Amino acid sequence: MKLQHTSTLVADLSGKHLLLDTTVLINASKSDEFLALLSELSSSGCSLVTIPSVVYEFTRNANTIAGYNERQDFIKGLNITVLNRIEEIIEKDQVFRIAYAKAFSAKGDRGPSYTDALLCSVAYKYRNNDMLIMTANHKDIPPSMFDRIELVTIDIGGDLRTEAIYRLSATKLNKIIEKL
């Protein structure tokens, strides 16, 4: 087993926007099968999207200019759109930001990383445009706000990694907002 997912994944994501976390880029750079899946998604009408902090996290360990450029070319090769002006999204959506923080405080957690909080905020901003999140950071996507709709299991040298695809649930979010 090198890669496992539902047989309808590519068709199910056609016409949707898939917001990629750093884990997706790292795993795709280590697995030809997962990279091929992302390429197939892109060529089948699923737009691959990310944010500047993901690009930073993916490129920050490059030890040379050539290595940095190679990682940038990797992102471009997948036709990934990098959204800009992300901070404005957070400032405009204060209700979501507070609801998101509340989802973690209810569990006693200190909360997600900055990048994962941004990804969830972008998913909220574009919730009416079929914006989904793909990440292996499952603890940073609160199940009290998001539905997990797909799992992709990747075998990288005998180490199994699981990327999940999440959709913001309006019903779950509204339950949290009602209590604010």
Secondary structure as UniProt FT lines:
FT   STRAND          3..4
FT   TURN            7..8
FT   HELIX           9..13
FT   TURN            14..15
FT   STRAND          17..20
FT   HELIX           22..30
FT   HELIX           32..43
FT   TURN            44..45
FT   STRAND          47..50
FT   HELIX           52..59
FT   TURN            60..61
FT   HELIX           65..77
FT   TURN            78..79
FT   STRAND          81..82
FT   HELIX           86..92
FT   HELIX           94..105
FT   TURN            106..108
FT   HELIX           114..125
FT   HELIX           127..129
FT   STRAND          131..135
FT   HELIX           138..140
FT   TURN            143..145
FT   STRAND          146..156
FT   TURN            157..158
FT   STRAND          159..168
FT   HELIX           170..178
//
